[in-house]
Amino acid sequence: MIAKGYQTYGEDYKIDRPSIAIEVKMKRPGAQYSIYEAHDNSGAAVKPATPPADSTTKPKADATAPPAAQPQPN
């Protein structure tokens, strides 16, 4: 059975008598697990203390580093 807005679940049950009652509890979907996020021991994602760097910005040059060498013409 599929119920929109709820988690899917599947398990096989051995039916070895004429009637059986199976209790079904509906559960809303949880957050998806990502291997790219840090997780605590419970498996819950841990948010980083600082937001990730914006990939559209260029890193700033280190003011203490010497300037890069430029090739000289022959």
Order of alpha helices (4+ residues) and beta strands (2+ residues): beta-beta
